[in-house]
Structure formats: structure tokens, C-alpha cells
Amino acid sequence: MKSALALDLLDGPLLVIAPHPDDETLGCGGVIAGAVRRGAVVHTIFITDGGASHLNSIQWSRQSLAAQREREAAEALARLGAGAQPRTFLRLEDANMPGRDSAAYRQAVDAVLAIVKHLAPRLVLMPWRRDPHRDHRDSWQLTMDAIAASGQRPEILEYAIWLDEFGRSDDRPGEGEMEQVAFDVTAVLDAKRDAIKAHRSQLGELVHDDPSGFVLAQPTIERLTGPAEVFWRQCGQ
């Protein structure tokens, strides 16, 4: 594992891509908190509305849950010290993002492209390209299409949320494809752990009438809240 890129990358600007509200904290909350402490601008884009986590709930409609998840995302950013930092909610449908050949997809790419052009990020943090969740893969593709259209060449680091738990062998980086980069987030780990607590709907604290609904398991949280945040960087980037 390579230890780290130059820390001045955290001076920003940074663009964070979160497929769902909570991925920003689980995947790179420590880097967000550390960058903000360094005075960086950190713009977070939430790609989907997160409304599919409890589809069988009667008390929580998809729309009300999506609104709740936006509130949780805002609270999580505040707990990371990024309460005043810019964020964008694209509100694409959770677990049903538009196909790449659709008008809705092109509209979403254009929205991300406008942010990339305005922000001119030095560093982009996005989900791992083959993370075993369709929204994570689609969010990666959407962001890459926007960056390609921008003509910019930011540093790109990819975080994996579900690879270690559900990934197949071909989901993992091939030989010579990627290198690992780790950031020590010990100094902001308490803030990251506190930010995860803001995502109450995903912790089983709000929705009680859908036993089939998603709940973040404690082992998953523990795995993603260690002293280092690890990313994949394409070899030769």
C-alpha cells in the first residue's frame, strides 16, 4: 500500500461524489473533515435520493424518506465541519438511475459538468468503479463522463464501500490496474463517527415498520471507521 499522496491535495478544491446520503461519511468523511480544517472548499454531490432503503414502510413514503435522508446528509456534513460547504442533491432515483443513453442521464451529466467547471477540483473522491452496488457503479460512470467533458484532469481517488463484503474476484482491481492510497484520519475520527450517527434512518432508529429495509450493520461501520481511509488510484494517473 502506498502511504499517501501529497497532503496539499487536501487544500482543494475537492469534489466528493456520494451515490447515496451516508456514502460521503462512510467512504471519505475523514478526508472531508481534514480538508475543511485545512481551509479547503469541499463540494459534495449526492447522486440519488436514497429513497429506496425502506420501500415496504407504510409510515415512511419514498418521498418522505428521501427528504429525511437529505436532512441527515446536511447534519452529517455539519458534524464533519462542512456545514457551510457547498452541496448538490441531484435526486436521481435510488436503485433506478437513468440509463446512459437517456435524456435524464445527459441532464445529470450536464449538472455535474457545470459543477466541475465552476469548482475546478484538484481532487475528486468518488465510489469505486466496480463496487458491488449498481448506484455506486453508475455514479462512477456519470462522474467520469462529466470530467471527460470538462477537459480537466483532477486527481481521482475511488473509495469502496461494499467491495470487501459483497465483491466478487472480478470486482477487485486487476494486476497493474490500481494502487492504494491511504490518508491518516486519526485526528478527525471522532467527527467521522459522530457524522455517521446523523444518518439515523440507515441505523434502524427511525423506520420501524419494514423489517426487510436496509440497516447499516455495526461490523460495516467499524470496518469503515478505522484510523485510515483507503482509496484506489489508477496506475499511471
Secondary structure, DSSP 8 states (H G I E B T S, - for coil): -B--S-GGGGGS-EEEEESSTTHHHHHHHHHHHHHHHTT--EEEEEEE--TTTTTT-SSS-HHHHHHHHHHHHHHHHHHTT-TTS-EEEEEE-TT----TTSHHHHHHHHHHHHHHHHH--SEEEEE-TT-SSHHHHHHHHHHHHHHHHHT---EEEEE-SSHHHH--GGGS--TTTEEEEEEE-GGGHHHHHHHHTT-GGGTTSS--S-TTS----HHHHHHTSSSEEEEEEETT-
